[in-house]
Amino acid sequence: MEVIVPSLLAVESKRGRGQRLDLVDVVCGIVYVLHEGIRWRALPTVFGKWESVYSRLYRWTKDERTSEMFREVVLALKRGELRSLDASYVKVHQDANVANPEDEAMGPSRAGRTTKIHALVDDAGHAVKLELTGGNINDCTLAPVMMEPVAEGETLLADKAYDVDARSTQRYRSQRMHSAQIEPEKPRNL
């Protein structure tokens, strides 16, 4: 809470009338709903009216404040000097029909439509950065984006799918990190 509330106080407006909700209660209510997986209407009244908590989350999400909030929490919780990078597939439900699948991070693969979750985690397994792409997107295309949070002096562990273009990856590594443990891709005869 010490990380989230000060950043929200700076941008929270004084508009509206009636009783103001405490920001700590609002953030706790949002976390409670996300953690428990309950409906908004089932939110206990100790967090305030569910409509107020929901509208606050909606407004913050629309203004991209939630992304900043989670980024600050991740930076505050980041532990150790070891970072691990990998990706995993999630099969998309057969009824998931959208007009533009690329906008929803869905892509065709051998297993049907899939979404790929790219995760960069710290020593304790806490997520430092998460990205979603279609299942048909190669890991190497997201390597520079996923390596951004790795600070100087930290060690990165990744598989060889993130090392297709050895020259650009090597240049990035030499500029940013102390060491990287990525098994190089074997040369191919073309």
MOHU-V238777 format. One record per residue. RES is the residue in three letters. PHI is phi in whole degrees, -180 to 180 (* if undefined). OMEGA is omega in radians with two decimals (* if undefined). Layout:
res = [RES | RES]
phi = [PHI | PHI]
omega = [OMEGA | OMEGA]
//
This chain:
res = [MET | GLU | VAL | ILE | VAL | PRO | SER | LEU | LEU | ALA | VAL | GLU | SER | LYS | ARG | GLY | ARG | GLY | GLN | ARG | LEU | ASP | LEU | VAL | ASP | VAL | VAL | CYS | GLY | ILE | VAL | TYR | VAL | LEU | HIS | GLU | GLY | ILE | ARG | TRP | ARG | ALA | LEU | PRO | THR | VAL | PHE | GLY | LYS | TRP | GLU | SER | VAL | TYR | SER | ARG | LEU | TYR | ARG | TRP | THR | LYS | ASP | GLU | ARG | THR | SER | GLU | MET | PHE | ARG | GLU | VAL | VAL | LEU | ALA | LEU | LYS | ARG | GLY | GLU | LEU | ARG | SER | LEU | ASP | ALA | SER | TYR | VAL | LYS | VAL | HIS | GLN | ASP | ALA | ASN | VAL | ALA | ASN | PRO | GLU | ASP | GLU | ALA | MET | GLY | PRO | SER | ARG | ALA | GLY | ARG | THR | THR | LYS | ILE | HIS | ALA | LEU | VAL | ASP | ASP | ALA | GLY | HIS | ALA | VAL | LYS | LEU | GLU | LEU | THR | GLY | GLY | ASN | ILE | ASN | ASP | CYS | THR | LEU | ALA | PRO | VAL | MET | MET | GLU | PRO | VAL | ALA | GLU | GLY | GLU | THR | LEU | LEU | ALA | ASP | LYS | ALA | TYR | ASP | VAL | ASP | ALA | ARG | SER | THR | GLN | ARG | TYR | ARG | SER | GLN | ARG | MET | HIS | SER | ALA | GLN | ILE | GLU | PRO | GLU | LYS | PRO | ARG | ASN | LEU]
phi = [* | -63 | -88 | -77 | -61 | -59 | -69 | -79 | -61 | -67 | -108 | -71 | -85 | -102 | -74 | 95 | -136 | 86 | -73 | -83 | -82 | -72 | -62 | -64 | -63 | -63 | -64 | -63 | -65 | -63 | -63 | -61 | -65 | -67 | -73 | -82 | 71 | -95 | -76 | -60 | -65 | -90 | -65 | -60 | -70 | -64 | -92 | 104 | -67 | -63 | -63 | -68 | -66 | -63 | -65 | -64 | -62 | -60 | -65 | -66 | -67 | -63 | -89 | 62 | -78 | -66 | -62 | -64 | -59 | -67 | -62 | -67 | -65 | -61 | -64 | -72 | -94 | -60 | -124 | 72 | -116 | -108 | -122 | -116 | -127 | -159 | -134 | -142 | -92 | -131 | -73 | -82 | -62 | -63 | -93 | -81 | -110 | -132 | -66 | -128 | -60 | -64 | -69 | -104 | 57 | -123 | -148 | -75 | -147 | -62 | -90 | 104 | -78 | -138 | -119 | -110 | -103 | -97 | -131 | -113 | -123 | -96 | -56 | -84 | 87 | -77 | -68 | -98 | -151 | -127 | -137 | -113 | -137 | -68 | -65 | -90 | -87 | -71 | -62 | -63 | -70 | -99 | -56 | -61 | -67 | -74 | -85 | -55 | -72 | -75 | -84 | -63 | 91 | -93 | -105 | -111 | -111 | -152 | -86 | -72 | -65 | -92 | -126 | -72 | -98 | -62 | -67 | -70 | -67 | -63 | -63 | -64 | -63 | -67 | -80 | -114 | -121 | -72 | -156 | -137 | -104 | -119 | -68 | -68 | -71 | -70 | -64 | -110 | -88 | -101]
omega = [-3.13 | -3.12 | -3.00 | -2.98 | 3.12 | 3.12 | 3.12 | 3.12 | -3.12 | -3.06 | -3.10 | -3.12 | 3.11 | -3.10 | 3.11 | 3.13 | 3.13 | -3.07 | 3.11 | 3.09 | 3.04 | -3.11 | 3.11 | 3.10 | 3.14 | -3.13 | 3.10 | 3.10 | 3.11 | 3.13 | 3.13 | -3.14 | -3.13 | -3.12 | -3.07 | -3.14 | -3.11 | 3.05 | -3.14 | -3.12 | -3.13 | -3.14 | 3.14 | -3.06 | 3.10 | 3.12 | -3.07 | 3.11 | -3.11 | 3.13 | -3.13 | 3.14 | 3.13 | -3.11 | 3.07 | 3.10 | 3.13 | -3.13 | 3.13 | 3.13 | 3.13 | 3.13 | -3.14 | 3.08 | 3.13 | 3.09 | 3.10 | 3.13 | -3.11 | 3.09 | 3.13 | 3.11 | 3.14 | 3.13 | 3.13 | -3.09 | -3.07 | -3.08 | 3.01 | -3.12 | -3.12 | 3.10 | 3.11 | -3.08 | 3.09 | -3.14 | 3.13 | 3.12 | 3.00 | -3.13 | 3.14 | 3.14 | -3.08 | -3.12 | -3.12 | 3.11 | 3.11 | -3.12 | -3.11 | -3.07 | -3.13 | 3.12 | -3.10 | 3.14 | 3.05 | 3.12 | 3.13 | 3.03 | -3.11 | -3.11 | -3.05 | 3.11 | -3.11 | 3.01 | 3.11 | 3.10 | 3.07 | -3.09 | 2.98 | -3.08 | 3.13 | -3.11 | -3.08 | -3.12 | 3.09 | 3.14 | 3.07 | 3.10 | 3.08 | 3.07 | 3.07 | 3.05 | 3.03 | -3.11 | -3.12 | -3.12 | 3.14 | 3.12 | -3.05 | -3.14 | -3.13 | -3.08 | -3.14 | 3.14 | -3.11 | -3.12 | -3.11 | -3.11 | -3.13 | -3.07 | 3.11 | -3.14 | 3.12 | -3.13 | -3.13 | 3.04 | 3.13 | 3.09 | -3.01 | 3.09 | 3.13 | -3.05 | -3.13 | 3.11 | -3.00 | -3.09 | -3.12 | 3.11 | 3.13 | 3.12 | 3.13 | -3.14 | -3.09 | 3.14 | -2.92 | -2.92 | 3.05 | 3.10 | 3.08 | -3.14 | 3.12 | 3.12 | -3.09 | 3.12 | 3.12 | 3.11 | -3.12 | 3.04 | -3.11 | *]
//
